[in-house]
Structures are given as C-alpha cells and as structure tokens.
Amino acid sequence: MPTVYLKGGGTVEVSLEDLEDYLRENRERIETRRKQLRRPSVDSTTALTSSK
C-alpha cells in the first residue's frame, strides 16, 4: 500500500483503489517530498573507454 506523508509528520497508508480520491480530497494536508537519487558521478571519458 502506498504511504502518504502528511504535514505535521504523520503518515497514512491508502489502498491503490482509493489513492486518487484520497489525494484529491486531502490535497492541503499532504506534504510534498522529493527523493534524491544518489548515483556515483561518472566521468564521460572513463565511461566510454571502460565499457568494451
């Protein structure tokens, strides 16, 4: 079940069937989070020469 993060630190698990309605009805209570991907930086010249 997807987890919805609420402003103030709470969380709610909502079934996929109800998720769209829940998001629409509780828009002002939901906290927006962004997940940052942590990938190692790759030098473009190294990437081209090392993959054979």
C-alpha positions in Angstrom: 0.0 0.0 0.0 1.3 3.5 -0.8 2.3 5.7 2.1 1.1 9.4 2.1 3.1 11.8 4.2 1.1 14.4 5.9 2.1 17.9 7.1 3.0 17.7 10.8 4.8 14.4 10.5 2.0 11.9 10.2 1.7 9.2 7.6 -1.3 7.3 6.2 -1.4 4.1 4.1 -4.0 4.2 1.4 -5.1 1.4 -0.9 -4.4 1.9 -4.7 -8.1 1.8 -5.4 -8.7 4.8 -3.1 -5.4 6.7 -3.6 -6.6 9.1 -6.3 -9.7 10.1 -4.3 -7.7 10.5 -1.1 -5.1 12.7 -2.8 -7.8 14.9 -4.3 -9.8 15.3 -1.1 -6.8 15.9 1.2 -4.5 18.0 -1.0 -4.0 20.7 1.6 -2.9 18.2 4.3 -0.3 16.3 2.2 3.4 17.1 2.3 5.3 17.0 -0.9 8.6 15.2 -0.7 11.2 14.6 -3.4 13.6 11.7 -3.3 17.1 12.5 -4.4 18.8 9.8 -6.3 22.4 9.2 -5.3 24.4 7.9 -8.2 28.1 8.0 -8.3 29.4 10.6 -10.7 30.9 9.2 -13.8 33.5 10.9 -16.0 32.2 10.8 -19.6 35.6 9.8 -21.0 36.0 7.0 -18.5 32.6 5.6 -19.2 33.3 5.5 -22.9 36.6 3.7 -22.6 35.8 1.3 -19.8 32.7 -0.3 -21.4 34.0 -2.8 -24.0 
